[in-house]
Amino acid sequence: MQEIKENLQRTKGVFYEKLNTFLLAGFSFVAGLAWNDAIQALFGYVWPEKAGSSIVAKFIYAVFITLSLTLASIYISKYQEKTQ
């Protein structure tokens, strides 16, 4: 009986841990979408849509996002190495 109670406690702990992870991932996704809209609006402001310029702006935006994500990944990896 004690073993069943311990298994139930562990299952509850895992459930709440996973629930927390999924909620944070969902909120992070929504925040990412908000930032995506904001940055796209900024690029649209800097490079107003003219004949063909929207394609150039989209490629510049894609490169900017890729570089930003790469730098953030490097920074986070180095931070995690320090804390371990």
C-alpha positions in Angstrom: 0.0 0.0 0.0 2.9 2.3 0.9 4.4 1.7 -2.5 1.2 2.7 -4.3 1.1 5.9 -2.4 4.7 6.7 -3.2 4.1 6.0 -6.9 1.0 8.2 -6.8 3.1 11.0 -5.3 5.8 10.7 -7.9 3.2 10.6 -10.7 1.6 13.8 -9.3 5.0 15.5 -9.2 5.8 14.5 -12.8 2.3 15.6 -13.9 2.7 19.1 -12.3 6.3 19.4 -13.7 5.1 18.6 -17.2 2.1 20.9 -16.9 4.4 23.7 -15.8 6.6 23.0 -18.8 3.7 23.0 -21.3 2.2 26.2 -19.9 5.6 28.0 -20.1 6.1 26.7 -23.6 2.7 27.9 -24.6 3.2 31.4 -23.2 6.7 31.5 -24.7 5.2 30.7 -28.1 2.6 33.5 -27.8 5.4 35.9 -26.7 7.4 34.8 -29.7 4.5 35.5 -32.1 4.0 39.0 -30.5 7.7 39.7 -31.0 7.5 38.4 -34.6 4.7 40.8 -35.4 6.5 43.7 -33.8 9.8 43.1 -35.6 8.0 42.6 -38.9 6.2 45.9 -38.4 9.5 47.6 -37.7 11.0 46.2 -40.9 7.9 47.2 -42.8 8.3 50.7 -41.4 12.0 50.9 -42.3 11.6 49.3 -45.7 8.1 50.3 -46.9 6.6 47.9 -49.5 7.5 49.0 -53.0 7.9 46.9 -56.1 10.1 44.0 -55.0 11.3 45.6 -51.7 9.0 43.4 -49.6 11.0 40.3 -50.7 14.3 42.0 -49.7 12.8 43.1 -46.4 11.7 39.5 -45.7 15.2 38.1 -46.4 16.8 40.8 -44.2 14.3 39.9 -41.5 15.0 36.2 -41.8 18.8 36.8 -41.6 18.3 39.1 -38.6 16.2 36.6 -36.8 18.6 33.7 -37.5 21.6 35.7 -36.3 19.7 36.8 -33.1 18.6 33.2 -32.4 22.2 31.9 -32.9 23.7 34.5 -30.6 21.0 33.9 -28.0 21.6 30.1 -28.2 25.4 30.6 -27.7 24.8 32.9 -24.7 22.3 30.5 -23.1 24.7 27.6 -23.6 27.6 29.4 -22.0 25.3 30.5 -19.1 24.2 26.9 -18.6 27.8 25.7 -18.6 28.7 28.2 -15.8 25.8 27.1 -13.6 26.5 23.4 -13.9 
